């Protein structure tokens, strides 16, 4: 029998993750109908391996198995092997991950799945070692066993039967909607119930949620806790939120030298991270740190947000404005650490090492700093002989309080802070000369949308330069990824290569980012873009009969669509389900963000199309949300927005006064929609012409400036303050209703 695939085709792909595997002896194929056709033609199973470029265990499995000629021989002769970049194909990842979670109770990356030629998995797992280890089968042995079973007609029939069962179960989960639509939407109890559940799971000793194993940043939970505190004044909610912010900021999961957050910590104390840095973490977390600052006034939270966004601007920003995706966890150690010559890899072969760029030894600090700065820095960051990480190195943490350092040395805290500031700059500059982690330079519409929202949020609190960065990134995405003629958005741009189609998270997150840019800049152009993207969500992703918004477009229409670059989009291929994204994972639920954003944008329409869609979503899934509100944070927020109408601040002015921006930037107003408009009816008519609106939408109608002075109209639900030329007076009206933020 000839091999199903003649060669590795990943050299034709732009994805950095796929190109990492282009030199493997495995004849990898990209996801697509052609690969499955090969499997059907040769009557062999398909092996699907899903990962991403900065995934540590993806690298390990590649080095152990996919670079092994004997393993490659089995995969090439007995399977059609397919590589998937989960960041480019989140629909494939979501569908296969759902199968893994249903069957094994867990998941992760690399995700490994053996499938029928129709694309339905019959065996799933994550990382497999090359040889049997700790009750795990060896990868080579497993492939041989599966291939042998496939050749046996009886066993093949059992495998196909299992695949049908698993696909059916995953389809039921992903496409789940109640039989009858039209029940009651979730009520006012959701927020408090979710916050109470978060408090119960809070680690009072170290912050975060859960008391054993790895700790993940969960910014959505922190946001819910802040909202619950603002509504109820429940101190335990605030304590859990700020305790988590403090734990992360003082641990090794935060880059103490260069700013920004690593993906997660492997320990309860937040000390040792998995070192990859993802754009989405460094977008979501600054937003909750800024809210922490607004609620408590603690400048440390504003500093963490500023440093994190500074990292994104410095290391993940394209020169023309868009944001790259990730920095790898691994790099080559500095020469001085290995005594020159070859560097010590994970297995001593001179390869890349996880965390090598970020960790320190005492001698490395001494080589950069003189005394007493060296001793102060080592004590502050916990850098000691033996270290807290591999090979005697230390992941810096905020190990010693500044006050304790000052007391030990009979110096003032201010003097110690000055020494540490200078030391940190010197350590950062020295670190810059080390071999750097690889950067995945995909520009993803969805992740850029979250980063745009983060910079826009910072723009009002930390200053105009942040808002300008948000606008530049939005313009980049609109220019590179959006086709105004067809109204379609592509998923990814990479050095001029555009790949689509856009998924719900691309449309929803970028629409929310555009809305946030409008709010902070007062420019109606981003608002128009947000409305266009929202129109596409309703037209292409919403199913009125099912009452929900799916993660992918209707597959019936994909075949005739064209991508942004005019080339046909890759359709769903052999994907066996049309997913919905209910829960918040590493990024917010696209379903929840879409519903909330549609509800926010409804005030800019003269019909109720957006509101009806948002209401339909939260009503359709009301029972699911009520059953587990903490797992559905974004849908809880959407339900709250639908129920209450949220806070709206319309400002009629030529330019929003600086002191008003300062007030809005420092006042905690959860989920508030700030809506600038021209002060006069004539000016508003010009905006309406630019936006293609026939009449003023409710959020602007009859809200001119009073006596040529900037005028604020603050609304919640169906009630509004009188027009006020004093913003504090308008916000006082909101406070009098018992929901004016803090």
KOLTOR-356301 format. One record per residue (C-alpha): residue number from 1; residue in one letter; x negated, y, z negated. Coordinates in steps of 0.001 Angstrom, whole numbers. Each point is the difference from the previous one (the first is absolute). Example, Ala and Ser with C-alpha at 12.3 -4.5 7.8 and 13.67 -1.06 7.14 Angstrom:
<marros>
    n  res        X        Y        Z
    1    a   -12300    -4500    -7800
    2    s    -1370     3440      660
</marros>
This chain:
<marros>
    n  res        X        Y        Z
    1    x        0        0        0
    2    x    -1365     3443      926
    3    x     -297     2694    -2636
    4    x     3163     2102     -291
    5    x    -2039     3214       39
    6    x    -3157      564     1999
    7    x    -1620     2758    -2035
    8    x      254     2483    -2854
    9    x     2040     2923     1355
   10    x     -408     2410    -2910
   11    x    -2703     1958     1831
   12    x     2895     1475     1994
   13    x     1598     1412    -3155
   14    x     -624     3399    -1593
   15    x      897     -993    -3577
   16    x    -3141       40    -2191
   17    x     1249    -3084    -1841
   18    x      528    -1968     3181
   19    x    -3340     1144     1371
   20    x    -1681    -1231    -3191
   21    x      978    -3468     1218
   22    x     -779      502     3686
   23    x    -3336    -1828     -346
   24    x     1409    -2982    -1914
   25    x     -352    -3339     1785
   26    x     3744     -376     -602
   27    x     1964      763     3172
   28    x     2175     2595    -1716
   29    x     2989     1400     1879
   30    x     1891     3193     -862
   31    x     3614     -352    -1079
   32    x     2268     -140     3011
   33    x     2198    -2190     2130
   34    x    -2929    -1165     2127
   35    x    -1623    -1779    -2956
   36    x     3204    -1847     -878
   37    x      493     -931     3631
   38    x    -3453    -1607      -83
   39    x     1025    -2015    -3044
   40    x     3180    -1198     1687
   41    x    -1862     -834     3203
   42    x    -2589    -2109    -1857
   43    x     2442    -1288    -2636
   44    x    -2162     1058    -2967
   45    x      727     1926    -3216
   46    x     -944     3634     -516
   47    x    -2308     1157    -2788
   48    x      731     3596    -1062
   49    x    -2524     1879    -2156
   50    x     1131     3396    -1303
   51    x    -2297     2523    -1700
   52    x    -1452     3488      208
   53    x    -3411     1534      483
   54    x     -844      840    -3625
   55    x     1319    -3255    -1498
   56    x    -2738    -1646    -2093
   57    x     1317    -3569      125
   58    x      678      346     3717
   59    x    -3727      636      419
   60    x     -854    -2953    -2208
   61    x     2230    -2441     1882
   62    x    -1376     1252     3312
   63    x    -3585     -571    -1128
   64    x      725    -3406    -1485
   65    x     2334    -1427     2638
   66    x      645     2095     3092
   67    x    -3712      417      734
   68    x     -550    -3758     -383
   69    x     -320    -1800     3353
   70    x     1523    -3240    -1303
   71    x     3082     1806    -1337
   72    x      267     1970     3231
   73    x      -69    -3217     1997
   74    x     3034    -1339    -1872
   75    x     1949     3248      301
   76    x     -828      370     3695
   77    x      854    -3566      975
   78    x     3013     -711    -2209
   79    x     1675     3410     -427
   80    x      602     3379     1559
   81    x    -1662     2303    -2567
   82    x     1491     3493     -354
   83    x    -1463     2933    -1940
   84    x     2329     2736    -1284
   85    x     -922     3394    -1456
   86    x     2726      431    -2598
   87    x     -392     3778      156
   88    x      818       11     3711
   89    x     2706    -2680     -194
   90    x     1764      440    -3352
   91    x     3057    -1759     1426
   92    x    -1976    -3200      537
   93    x    -1647      330    -3405
   94    x     3295      617    -1796
   95    x     1686    -2972     1613
   96    x    -2794    -2482     -685
   97    x     -635     1400    -3486
   98    x     3657     -552     -829
   99    x     -369    -3654      954
  100    x    -3108     -279    -2185
  101    x     1739     1558    -2988
  102    x     3094    -2162      397
  103    x    -2001    -3215      392
  104    x    -3019      493    -2265
  105    x     1204     2709    -2371
  106    x    -2766     2363     1050
  107    x    -1970     1479     2844
  108    x    -2982     2108      904
  109    x    -2636      452     2654
  110    x    -1328    -1704     1938
  111    x     3377    -1558      660
  112    x     -313    -3357     1765
  113    x     2933    -1642     1764
  114    x      318    -3038     2233
  115    x     2974      295     2347
  116    x     1937    -1786     2668
  117    x     -490     1293     3566
  118    x     3211     1966     -609
  119    x    -1750     1981    -2745
  120    x     1708    -1538    -3045
  121    x    -2389     -911    -2854
  122    x      -56    -3456    -1542
  123    x    -3069      442    -2264
  124    x    -1123     3230    -1678
  125    x    -2662     1217    -2387
  126    x    -2489     2791     -476
  127    x    -3764     -494     -360
  128    x    -1249    -3559      427
  129    x    -3596     -940     -951
  130    x    -2081    -1892     2555
  131    x      -72    -3091    -2238
  132    x     2543    -1223    -2596
  133    x     -220     2061    -3181
  134    x     2135      267    -3140
  135    x     3032    -1809     1407
  136    x     -277     1884     3284
  137    x     -513    -1970     3201
  138    x    -3005      829     2128
  139    x      887     1977     3112
  140    x    -1663    -2388     2468
  141    x     1655    -3062    -1572
  142    x     3363     1733      -38
  143    x     -201      891     3696
  144    x     -918    -3588      872
  145    x     2871    -1389    -2063
  146    x     2533     2369     1553
  147    x    -1216     -784     3517
  148    x      230    -3731     -692
  149    x     3501      354    -1435
  150    x     1115     1989     3025
  151    x    -1052    -2862     2283
  152    x     2245    -2426    -1906
  153    x     3579      296     1337
  154    x     1657     -733    -3341
  155    x    -2168     2426    -1930
  156    x      394     2623     2706
  157    x     3755     -266     -307
  158    x     -318      532    -3756
  159    x    -2231     3042      590
  160    x     2489     1480     2439
  161    x     2849     -628    -2429
  162    x    -1949     1732    -2768
  163    x     -788     2930     2305
  164    x     3691      441      811
  165    x      907      -55    -3699
  166    x    -2685     2523     -926
  167    x      846     2290     2902
  168    x     3674     -134     -929
  169    x     -770      831    -3644
  170    x    -2263     2896      977
  171    x     2598     1281     2455
  172    x     2651     -109    -2716
  173    x    -2273     2017    -2298
  174    x    -1234     2549     2539
  175    x     3277      541     1836
  176    x     2149     -228    -3121
  177    x     3112     2179      -67
  178    x     3200     -704    -1936
  179    x     2884    -1604     1855
  180    x     2240     2947     -750
  181    x    -1126     3620      172
  182    x     1818     2802    -1714
  183    x     -441     -629    -3704
  184    x    -1063     2506    -2604
  185    x    -3383     1748      242
  186    x    -2386     -305    -2947
  187    x      813     2213    -2960
  188    x    -1829     2327    -2343
  189    x    -1368    -2815    -2170
  190    x    -2630    -1108     2526
  191    x    -2717     2487     -879
  192    x      173     -682    -3719
  193    x      117    -3767      484
  194    x    -3033       61     2278
  195    x    -1921     2222    -2404
  196    x      903    -2224    -2954
  197    x    -1302    -3035     1894
  198    x    -3224     1846      818
  199    x     -489      934    -3655
  200    x      510    -3622    -1040
  201    x    -2771    -1076     2373
  202    x    -2365     2813    -1004
  203    x    -3434     -899    -1383
  204    x     -218     2324    -2999
  205    x    -3687     -718     -557
  206    x    -1393      664     3472
  207    x     2821     1489     2045
  208    x     1555    -1514     3082
  209    x     2511    -2797      223
  210    x     -623    -3563    -1114
  211    x    -2437    -1180    -2639
  212    x    -2015    -2631     1833
  213    x    -1938     -369     3228
  214    x     -317     2597     2716
  215    x     1429     3503     -333
  216    x     1462     1754     3021
  217    x      812     3694      255
  218    x     3765      283       88
  219    x      669     3664      747
  220    x     3687     -638      672
  221    x      487    -1205    -3570
  222    x    -1841     3026    -1353
  223    x     2267     2267     2042
  224    x     3102    -1722    -1385
  225    x    -1282      395    -3546
  226    x     -584     3708      538
  227    x     3505      418     1429
  228    x     1548    -1934    -2867
  229    x    -1857     2138    -2543
  230    x     1113     3223     1698
  231    x     3609    -1206      -47
  232    x      183    -1564    -3454
  233    x    -2992     1335    -1953
  234    x     -938    -3567     -908
  235    x    -3554      268    -1351
  236    x     -834    -3640      670
  237    x      487      581     3735
  238    x    -2416     2925       11
  239    x    -2507    -1911    -2131
  240    x       19    -2966     2386
  241    x     -477     2256     3021
  242    x    -2800     2132    -1424
  243    x    -1654    -2992    -1671
  244    x     -210    -1673     3406
  245    x    -1399     3127     1629
  246    x    -2600      261    -2781
  247    x     -956    -3671      213
  248    x     -585      131     3736
  249    x    -1836     3324      -85
  250    x    -2448    -1164    -2671
  251    x     -635    -3429     1504
  252    x    -2115    -1348     2809
  253    x     3011     -213     2298
  254    x     -579     3755      348
  255    x    -3250      978     1689
  256    x    -1549     2038    -2811
  257    x    -2778     1344     2219
  258    x     1711      730     3303
  259    x     3710      143     -785
  260    x     2768    -2132     1447
  261    x     1496    -3333    -1030
  262    x    -1019    -3539      823
  263    x     2734    -2470      869
  264    x      549    -1619    -3420
  265    x    -1796    -1239    -3120
  266    x     -699    -3671     -608
  267    x      255      462    -3784
  268    x     2481     1370    -2490
  269    x    -2290     2906     -962
  270    x     -170     1516     3530
  271    x    -3800     -465     -109
  272    x    -1003    -2109     3006
  273    x     1854      680     3246
  274    x      297    -1643     3327
  275    x    -1956     2752     1648
  276    x     1832      650     3259
  277    x     1478     3486      216
  278    x     3326      228     1802
  279    x     1549     3164     1378
  280    x     3397     -862    -1445
  281    x    -1249     -302    -3612
  282    x    -1823     3287      334
  283    x     3183     1613     1279
  284    x     2518    -1439    -2465
  285    x    -2064      484    -3157
  286    x     -777     3740      370
  287    x     3735      670      209
  288    x      697    -1553    -3405
  289    x    -3097     1616    -1525
  290    x     1295     3368     1213
  291    x     3352     -780    -1605
  292    x    -1860     -922    -3189
  293    x    -1604     3430       79
  294    x     3342     1715      619
  295    x     1640    -1845    -2868
  296    x    -2759      242    -2606
  297    x    -2167     2897     1124
  298    x    -3099    -2186     -445
  299    x    -2585     1329     2495
  300    x    -1753    -3391       65
  301    x     2851    -1360     2097
  302    x     -324     2819     2519
  303    x    -3750     -668      144
  304    x      489    -3688      784
  305    x     2487      883     2748
  306    x    -2376     2590     1438
  307    x    -3006    -2325      -68
  308    x     1976    -2819     1588
  309    x     1271     2172     2826
  310    x    -3535     1359      315
  311    x    -1209    -3547      588
  312    x     2680     -525     2676
  313    x     -925     3254     1719
  314    x    -3721     -779     -143
  315    x      -66    -3678      928
  316    x     3287     -965     1654
  317    x      790     3008     2164
  318    x     -429      132     3764
  319    x    -1575     3211     1262
  320    x     3278      885     1747
  321    x     2145     -549    -3082
  322    x     1339    -3565     -269
  323    x     -988    -2389    -2776
  324    x    -1849    -3289      374
  325    x     1229    -3117    -1786
  326    x    -2580    -1581    -2303
  327    x    -3525     -285    -1317
  328    x    -1280    -3544     -385
  329    x     -710    -1520    -3398
  330    x    -3425    -1197     1096
  331    x    -3252     1502     1199
  332    x    -3698     -743     -182
  333    x    -1609      819    -3342
  334    x    -2543     2822     -100
  335    x    -3540    -1152      724
  336    x    -1274      999    -3440
  337    x     2462    -2384    -1642
  338    x    -1367    -3018     1867
  339    x    -3684      856      -52
  340    x     -118      879     3706
  341    x      332    -2233     3021
  342    x     3153    -2030      270
  343    x     2897      722    -2290
  344    x     1679    -2534    -2187
  345    x     3389     -957     1355
  346    x     2729    -1889    -1771
  347    x    -1809    -3214      762
  348    x    -3510     1377       44
  349    x     -206       82     3784
  350    x     -536     3726      391
  351    x     3654      807      707
  352    x     2349     2670    -1237
  353    x      956       33    -3681
  354    x     3266     1090    -1528
  355    x     -276     3296    -1841
  356    x    -3656      559      916
  357    x      599     3637      991
  358    x     1736      918    -3263
  359    x    -1850    -1784    -2828
  360    x    -3097     1159    -1905
  361    x    -2858    -1237    -2139
  362    x    -1676     2079    -2729
  363    x    -3185      252     2054
  364    x     1945     1378     2964
  365    x     1423     2758    -2192
  366    x    -3474      728    -1422
  367    x    -1362      359     3536
  368    x     2500     2785      683
  369    x      318     1878    -3299
  370    x    -2446     1393    -2519
  371    x      532     -169    -3739
  372    x     2198      753    -1832
  373    x     2418      -47     2965
  374    x     -838    -3631      810
  375    x      816    -1237    -3511
  376    x     3170     2078     -180
  377    x     1203    -1283     3389
  378    x     -798    -3627     -832
  379    x     1886      236    -3270
  380    x     2938     1823     1544
  381    x      383    -2474     2871
  382    x     -902    -3132    -2000
  383    x    -3034     -804     2163
  384    x    -2118    -2380    -2036
  385    x    -2385    -2894      312
  386    x     1868    -3152      944
  387    x     2895     2043     1362
  388    x     3678     -845      215
  389    x     -128    -1452     3511
  390    x    -1998    -2442     2081
  391    x    -3825     -131      134
  392    x     -379     2279    -3020
  393    x     1674     2970     1649
  394    x     2626     2287    -1536
  395    x     3237     1342     1378
  396    x      105     3531    -1471
  397    x     2865      720    -2370
  398    x      800     2883    -2323
  399    x    -1512    -2084    -2799
  400    x     -818     2731    -2515
  401    x     2133     3087     -742
  402    x    -1654     3352      604
  403    x      700      992    -3586
  404    x    -1883    -3037    -1333
  405    x    -2970      756     2256
  406    x      -11     3578    -1246
  407    x      137    -1057    -3646
  408    x    -2819    -2527      446
  409    x    -2268     2664     1472
  410    x     1121     2950    -2110
  411    x     1100     1867     3116
  412    x     3300     1544     1013
  413    x     2434    -1925     2200
  414    x     -315     2767     2579
  415    x    -3767     -542      225
  416    x      468    -3732      435
  417    x     2602      534     2730
  418    x    -2403     2280     1843
  419    x    -2762    -2603     -203
  420    x     2361    -2719     1218
  421    x     1259     2120     2879
  422    x    -3541      566     1250
  423    x     -910    -3648     -596
  424    x     3020    -1215     1878
  425    x     -865     2158     3000
  426    x    -3577    -1327        1
  427    x     1165    -3628     -291
  428    x     2508      527     2774
  429    x    -2630     1465     2325
  430    x    -2393    -2868     -777
  431    x     2753    -2516      672
  432    x      611     1527     3406
  433    x    -3341    -1372     1206
  434    x     1032    -3609     -716
  435    x     1266    -2303     2769
  436    x     3651      915      359
  437    x     3063    -2263       38
  438    x     1554     -480     3409
  439    x     2958     2211      834
  440    x     3106    -1189     1815
  441    x      790     2945     2247
  442    x     3548     -940      932
  443    x     2348     2953     -394
  444    x     3313    -1520    -1104
  445    x     3119     2141      253
  446    x     1491    -1372    -3218
  447    x    -3025      420    -2239
  448    x     -663     3425     1475
  449    x     3545      953     -902
  450    x     -666     -760    -3666
  451    x    -3319     1873       69
  452    x     1706     2983     1630
  453    x     2574       26    -2816
  454    x    -2805     -120    -2572
  455    x    -1903     2928     1490
  456    x     3225     1965      397
  457    x      841     -608    -3654
  458    x    -3474     1166     -977
  459    x      324     3040     2235
  460    x     2538     1609    -2285
  461    x    -1842     -915    -3217
  462    x    -3678      143      959
  463    x      -26     2509     2853
  464    x      509      674     3701
  465    x    -2989    -2016     1301
  466    x     1792    -3213     -934
  467    x     3116     1052     1905
  468    x    -2150      817     3036
  469    x    -1510    -3504      -87
  470    x     3510    -1474     -154
  471    x     1066     2043     3028
  472    x    -3099     -982     1992
  473    x      641    -3685     -678
  474    x     3654      338      986
  475    x     -958     1728     3251
  476    x    -2515    -2769      713
  477    x     2624    -2710     -440
  478    x     2524     1865     2080
  479    x    -2470      564     2824
  480    x    -1577    -3467       16
  481    x     2824    -2313    -1050
  482    x     3289     1610     1024
  483    x     1637      177     3418
  484    x     2468     2879      -61
  485    x     1614    -1044     3282
  486    x     1040    -3421    -1250
  487    x      143      867    -3698
  488    x    -2218    -2987     -831
  489    x    -2771     -215    -2541
  490    x    -2935    -2395      287
  491    x    -1469    -1865    -2939
  492    x    -3724      622      440
  493    x    -2595     2215     1654
  494    x    -3646    -1080      132
  495    x    -2546     1975     1978
  496    x     2535      766     2701
  497    x     1587    -3459       50
  498    x     3688      134     -953
  499    x     1832    -3112    -1100
  500    x     3683     -289     -751
  501    x     2776     -248     -726
  502    x      578     2067    -3104
  503    x     1750    -1783    -2853
  504    x     2430     1406    -2522
  505    x    -2781     1007    -2395
  506    x    -1657     2007     2797
  507    x     3171     1955      730
  508    x     1136      380    -3620
  509    x    -3335      908    -1590
  510    x     -958     2426     2763
  511    x     3462     1607      -72
  512    x     -377      543    -3739
  513    x    -3496     1426      498
  514    x     1292     2393     2665
  515    x     2836     1107    -2299
  516    x    -2514      646    -2795
  517    x    -2230     2051     2319
  518    x     2974     2143      965
  519    x      815      529    -3669
  520    x    -3463     1243     -930
  521    x     -785     2008     3153
  522    x     3411     1402      905
  523    x     -595     -920     3649
  524    x     3118    -1474     1650
  525    x    -1966    -2027     2594
  526    x     -849    -2849    -2426
  527    x     3644      -22    -1073
  528    x     1064     -516     3610
  529    x    -2406    -2916      260
  530    x     1396    -1531    -3196
  531    x     3525      271     1395
  532    x    -1059    -1638     3276
  533    x    -1582    -2920    -1859
  534    x     3082     -341    -2191
  535    x     2201      -98     3104
  536    x    -2135    -2863     1305
  537    x      358    -1891    -3292
  538    x     3773      100      247
  539    x       89     -732     3726
  540    x    -2583    -2793      145
  541    x     -299    -1604    -3446
  542    x     3445      382    -1579
  543    x     2605    -2708      485
  544    x     3393     1410     -895
  545    x     1626    -3427      -43
  546    x    -2530    -1283    -2536
  547    x     -161     3317    -1865
  548    x    -3782      -29     -168
  549    x    -3161     1330     1606
  550    x    -2340    -2706     1277
  551    x    -3799      179       32
  552    x     -117     -639     3750
  553    x     2053     1220     2880
  554    x     2748    -2172     1389
  555    x    -1928    -2756     1827
  556    x     2626       99     2740
  557    x    -1280     3439     1037
  558    x    -3753     -552     -434
  559    x     -506    -1714     3328
  560    x      906     3137     1929
  561    x    -1851     2490    -2194
  562    x    -3217     1656      967
  563    x    -2695     1113    -2360
  564    x    -1232     3542     -535
  565    x    -2724     -515     2589
  566    x     2500    -1233     2593
  567    x    -1057    -3618     -363
  568    x     2547    -2614    -1097
  569    x      -17     -539    -3755
  570    x     -786    -3375    -1493
  571    x     3387    -1386     -942
  572    x      607    -2199    -3013
  573    x    -1479    -2990     1834
  574    x     1021    -3171    -1777
  575    x      927     1743    -3245
  576    x     2921    -1941    -1429
  577    x     1613     2691    -2194
  578    x      817     3688      110
  579    x    -1254     1205    -3386
  580    x     1214     2600    -2419
  581    x    -2419     1455    -2546
  582    x     1874       77    -3297
  583    x    -2711      130    -2657
  584    x    -2838     2360     -755
  585    x    -3354    -1714      418
  586    x    -3300     1713      767
  587    x     2052     2627     1826
  588    x     3564     1119     -706
  589    x     2929    -1882     1488
  590    x      553     1401     3476
  591    x     3724     -705     -402
  592    x      113     2093    -3169
  593    x    -2078     2862     1421
  594    x     2098       18     3166
  595    x     3263      197    -1955
  596    x    -1284     2720    -2334
  597    x    -1448     2042     2867
  598    x     3213     -254     2001
  599    x     1948     1199    -3042
  600    x    -2389     2943     -419
  601    x      182      953     3672
  602    x     3791     -195      110
  603    x      253     3608    -1185
  604    x    -1572     1064     3281
  605    x     2843    -1556     2044
  606    x     3542     1178      473
  607    x     1336    -3558       85
  608    x     -532    -2719    -2627
  609    x    -1811    -2525     2184
  610    x    -3143     -169    -2131
  611    x     1921       10    -3274
  612    x     2296    -2782     1171
  613    x    -2974    -2141      978
  614    x    -1700      533    -3375
  615    x     3243     -716    -1853
  616    x      490    -3146     2041
  617    x    -3478    -1309     -868
  618    x      250      485    -3759
  619    x     3571    -1320      -70
  620    x     -852    -3059     2077
  621    x    -2867     -900    -2306
  622    x     1563     1219    -3241
  623    x      107    -3443    -1614
  624    x    -3625     -670      910
  625    x    -1086     3344    -1470
  626    x     2045     -447    -3177
  627    x    -1394    -3485     -543
  628    x    -3604     1187      -37
  629    x     -382     3787      150
  630    x    -3686      -72     -955
  631    x     -833    -2061     3083
  632    x     1913     2441     2204
  633    x    -1412     3336    -1115
  634    x      417     1799     3332
  635    x     3551    -1272      397
  636    x      762     1200    -3537
  637    x    -1250     3461      983
  638    x     2104     -131     3156
  639    x     3070    -1023    -1987
  640    x     -582     2890    -2420
  641    x     -299     2443     2901
  642    x     3222    -1301     1544
  643    x     1809      104    -3345
  644    x    -1118     3445    -1191
  645    x     -907     1807     3206
  646    x    -3365      815    -1539
  647    x    -1484     3424     -656
  648    x     -178     2493     2873
  649    x    -1761     3353     -142
  650    x      822     2215     2990
  651    x    -2184     3081      232
  652    x      965     2822     2365
  653    x    -3131     2078      575
  654    x    -2472     1031     2668
  655    x    -2656    -1637    -2152
  656    x      446    -1855    -3260
  657    x    -1637     2189    -2681
  658    x    -3226    -1352    -1468
  659    x     1405       54    -3512
  660    x     2998    -2049     1172
  661    x    -2306    -2570     1575
  662    x    -1937     -106    -3260
  663    x     3202     -589    -1958
  664    x     1146    -2747     2362
  665    x    -3454    -1574      -80
  666    x     -149     -163    -3788
  667    x     3632     -809     -793
  668    x     1016    -3663      -83
  669    x     3000     -238     2305
  670    x      298    -3692      888
  671    x      838     -577     3638
  672    x      808     3657      602
  673    x      468     1082     3619
  674    x    -1440     3477      518
  675    x     1574     1559     3086
  676    x    -1340     3363     1177
  677    x     1971     1974     2607
  678    x     -182     3499     1520
  679    x     1519     2751    -2133
  680    x     2500     1251     2586
  681    x     2690    -1491     2225
  682    x    -1895     1175     3095
  683    x    -3168    -1736    -1133
  684    x     1949    -3148     -754
  685    x     1579       71     3462
  686    x    -3504      -60     1474
  687    x     -831    -3091    -2078
  688    x     3217    -1690     1078
  689    x     -905      585     3653
  690    x    -3463    -1492     -555
  691    x     1509    -3047    -1702
  692    x     2789     -470     2534
  693    x     2711      500    -2630
  694    x     3330     1490     1042
  695    x      857     1331    -3455
  696    x    -1624      440    -3378
  697    x     -144    -3230    -2018
  698    x     1375      -21    -3554
  699    x    -3373      475    -1704
  700    x     -496     3360     1791
  701    x     3519     1210      757
  702    x     1031     3274    -1672
  703    x    -3221      166    -1975
  704    x    -1581     3233     1164
  705    x    -2401     2019    -2128
  706    x     1505     2485    -2413
  707    x     -978     3642      630
  708    x    -3046    -1056     2055
  709    x    -1524    -1695    -3049
  710    x    -1056    -3665      -26
  711    x     3044    -1895    -1228
  712    x      336    -3489    -1451
  713    x     3035    -2274       93
  714    x     -413    -3033    -2249
  715    x     2467    -2846      456
  716    x      674    -3407    -1441
  717    x     2717    -2168     1446
  718    x     2883     2204     1058
  719    x     -833     2850    -2414
  720    x    -2370     2917      604
  721    x    -1374     2909    -1973
  722    x      960     3512      982
  723    x    -2570     1648     2284
  724    x    -2942     1093    -2128
  725    x    -2894     2285      825
  726    x    -1730    -1419    -3074
  727    x     -970    -3657      541
  728    x     -254     -624    -3739
  729    x     3617     1087     -379
  730    x     1097    -2422     2722
  731    x    -1905    -2854    -1636
  732    x     1499      958    -3361
  733    x     3425     -705     1535
  734    x    -1256    -3457      875
  735    x    -1290     -541    -3534
  736    x     3367     1009    -1384
  737    x     1483    -2999     1835
  738    x    -2351    -2282    -1944
  739    x    -2113    -1054     2991
  740    x    -2403     2787      703
  741    x    -3255    -1857     -292
  742    x    -2518      773    -2687
</marros>
